[in-house]
Amino acid sequence: MSTQVPFRCGHVAIVGRPNTGKSTLLNRLVGQMVSITADRAQTTRHRVLAVLTRSDAQLVLIDSPGYQTRQLNPLNQLLNRTAQSTARDADVVVVVAQVNGWTAAEDEVLKLLPPEVPAILALNKVDTLRSRNDVLPIIAKVAERAPGLKAIVPISARTGLNLDELVSTIIGELPVAPPIYDEDTLTDRPERFFASELIREKLFRLLGEELPYESTVVIDSFEVEGNLRRITASIVVERRAHKPMILGKGGERIKRIASEARQDMEKMFGGKVFLTVWVQVRGGWSKDAAHLRSYGYE
């Protein structure tokens, strides 16, 4: 007599402080770029949903903004609310923390988690340790400080190390339920959203520390003509002094931003893209609730 393993399905919130590898983990799990990555806080500003479907389970993975413990301006406060509501609405929470960077700020993140939702800690970047055995005292230390965790799984989101174990651990906490999405669904976000995010990723990567936090990207128009997409976008900054940073000498920097973003869009969308990018100055947008909503912040 054969016993069939029940199918499990649920929402899995990926949370943690900025720059711990949450988006890299999401992308690695689904095998495709869904959430942009950069070595800079605030790279992820929106909920980004990606679906991992297996024969025994469907994981609806939700990347969230990193918990901000400093500089709690209106934008960061909104990002924190987004991260907290993502965790509160999930069936399982995966907290991502760097294996060699546990601080009091991580303790604060754990305090923000909803106690009724099972939480799993993914200790990321174990590939940077000299020996795998070096992770054992770190796990013991964290387990003592956070006894409420369902499990602690050392991983490397960059290399994929131990991700099978992490997925199995997550599935064990998911409810028995039918799949929510079709088997071939990858994300619920439209192409317009990814166009904006790919431009923003280039800003982070090409400007580095020069990039003002008070900047965002707005898609002004998105037209599809067969296999061709015509996209016009605005990079919005708060101060006039920020504009030349993005334009660069003779407009060379914004040309490179647009060129690299266009190439990534063509790969993602599978067709030709005509992209025009402008820079607009709108003072105080990051402190204004109406502006934040109009730019798609939740």
N, C-alpha and C positions, 0 to 999 in steps of 0.2 A: 504494500500500500504506500503510495507516494504522497508526501505532504508538500503542498505548494507554499512557498514563502510569500507572506502577504505583501502587497505593494504599499510603499510608504511615500508620502508626498507632503511638502510643507515649505513655508518661507524661512529662509536662513539669512539672518542679518549679519553682515560683516562689519564689525565696529572696532574702534581703537583710537589711539592718538594719531596725529598726522605723521606721515612718513614711516609707518611701520610695515608697509607692504600690502595693504588691504586690496588695492586695485590690481596689483601684480598677481595676488592670489586669485582673485576673481577671474582674471584673464587666463591664468594657467589652468584653472579648473575646467573652463569651457573650451579651452584650446583656441581662443580667438580674442582679439582686442575689442573689448566692449567698454571698458572704463579707462580713461586716459591716465598715464603715469608720468611723474616727474619728481625729481628730488627737491620738492618744495612743499611747504605746508599749504593747505587750501587748494591743492590740485583738484581733489574731488569736492564739488559743491552741491551736487544733486544726488538723489537716489538713482542708482543705476541698476537695473534688473537684468539678470542673465539666467538662462535656464539650462540646467544639466540633467539630461534624461538618460537613465540606465534601464536595464531590464527589470530591476527590482525597486527602483525609486526614481522620483523626480525632485531635484533640489532647485527651488526658486531662490536664487542667490541675489542678495541686495547689498550692493556697496553703498556706503554712507560716508558723509563728510567726517573727517577726523575730529574728535572731541577737542575743543579749544579750551585750554586752562588759563590762557593769558589773553590780553588784548580783547576783552569781551565787548567789542563795539556791536552795533545793531546787526551787521552782517554775520559776525561770528556767533552772536546769540541765536540768530536764525538757524545757522548751520548746526549748532548744538541741539536745538529743538528737533531738527530733521533727523539727526543721528539717534536721539532718544526715542522719538516716535517710531523710527525704523526698528529699533530693538523691541519696543513695547508691542508692536504688531506682529512680531515674528513667532514662529514655533520653536526655533532654536537660535541662539546667539553664538557667533564665533568671534571671540575677542582676539585680535592680532596684536602681538607685542614683540619687540625685538629681544632676542635671547640674551643679549649682553647689555640691555639698556633699561632694566626694570627699575623704576623710580617711584617716588610717592605719587607722581602724576598718574601712573598706571593704577595705583590703589584707588585714586579718585575716580577713574573710569569705571572700575568694578563697582564702586558705590552707586553709580548712576544706572546700573543695569536693573531691569525689572526682576524682582526676586522670583516671580512665578514662571519665568521663562528659563529653561535649562541653558546653561552657558558652558561652552568649551573654549579653552585657551589654546590658541595656535602660537607657539613660541617660534617666531620666524628667524631666518638667517642663521640656522645652525651650521650651514656650510662655511661660515666665517670662523667657527671655533677650531682650535688646533687639533682637538680630538673630540670624537662624539661623546666620549665619557664625561667631557667637561660639562655637558648639559645636565647631568644627573643632580649635582648639588643645586643648580639653578631651579630645576623642577621641584626639589624638596623645599627650597626656600619659598617659592611661589605657592606651593600647596599649603604651607603653614600660614601664609598671609591671606590666602583666599580659599578657605576650606569648602566654600559653597560651589566650586567649579565641578562640573560633571566629569571632566577629563582635561588633561594637559598633554598636548601632542606637539613634539618638536618637529618643525618642518623647514623647508626652504622653498618659498614661493618662486624664487628665481630658477632653481634647478628642478623642482618638482619632487624633491626628496620627501618621503613620508606622506604625500598627499592622498594616496590610496587609504592609508590608515585614518587620516583626518576625515575623508568622505565616509568611510565605514562607521566611524564614531558618530558623525552627524546623523547618518541614516538611522542608527540605533535609537536616536532621540526623537525622530520624526513620527507623527501620527500615521496610523494605517489609513490611507485615503487614496482615491483615484488621482491620476494626473490632472493638473490644472490646465496645462498648455499642450498643444499638439507636439508630437515627438520632434519635429523639425524646427520648432520655435527656439530662437536664440535670445531674443530680447523683445521688450514691448515698446522700446523707444523708436521714434521715427527717424528717418534720414536727416531731417532738419536739425534735430538735437545733436546728432553726431557731427554734422558739419560745424556747428558752433563749438563743440568740444575739441575737435581736431585743430581748429584755429587757436583755441585757448592753450592746447598742449604745446603748440609751436611757440607761443608767447613765453611759456614757462621755460622751454628748452633753449630758446635763442636769446632771451634776455636775462635769464638767471636771476641774481639778486637785484638787478636793476629794475625788474618788473614791479611796479607798484601794486600792492594788494588791492587797491581800489580800482581795479580794472576788470572788465567783463567783455563778453562777445555777444552781440545780438544779430540774428539773421533777419535782414530787412526784406529779402525776397528769395524765394526758392521755387524755381519753375522747372518742370520736367517736360522735355520734348523728345519723345521716343527714348533713346538711350543716352540723351544729353541732358545735363543739369546746368542751369544758369543760376548762380548763387551770388547774392550781394550781402555783405556782412559789415558790421561796424564794430570796431574795438572801442569800447567806451572807457574813458579815464576821467578822473575828477578834477585834475589841474592842468592848466595850459603847459606847465613845465614837463608834464608826462608825455605830451604828444611827440616832441622831437626824439624822446627815448625810443619810441616805437617806430617812428619813421626812419630813423637812422640818417646818416650822411647821404644826401642826394636821394633819399627814399629807398636806399638799398636794403635796409633791414625789413621794412614792411613788404618789399618785393619778395624777399626770401621767405618770410612767414607765409605769404600767400602761395608761393610756388610749392613749398614743402607740404602745406596743408592740402592744396589741390591734388598733389600726387597721392597722398594718403586717401583722400576722398575717392579718387578714381579706382584705387584698389578695393576699398570697402564697398562702393556702390556698383562696381562692375561696369562703368561707362565713362564717357568723356565729361569733364567738368570745366565750365568757364566760371572763374571765381574773381570777384572784385571785392577788395577790402579797403575800408576807410577808417579813419580815426576821428572820433567825436569826443568833445569835452562836455561833460554834464556834471557840474559841481554838486557834491553831496548825495550822489545817487545811492551810495552804499549805506547811507544813514536814513534813507527815506523808505518807509514801508511800501508806499505805492510803487516806487521805482523798482524795489526788490521784487514785488509780485509781477510787475510788467515784464521783467527780465527773466521770469520763469523760476524764481527762487521760491521754495515751498514754505 
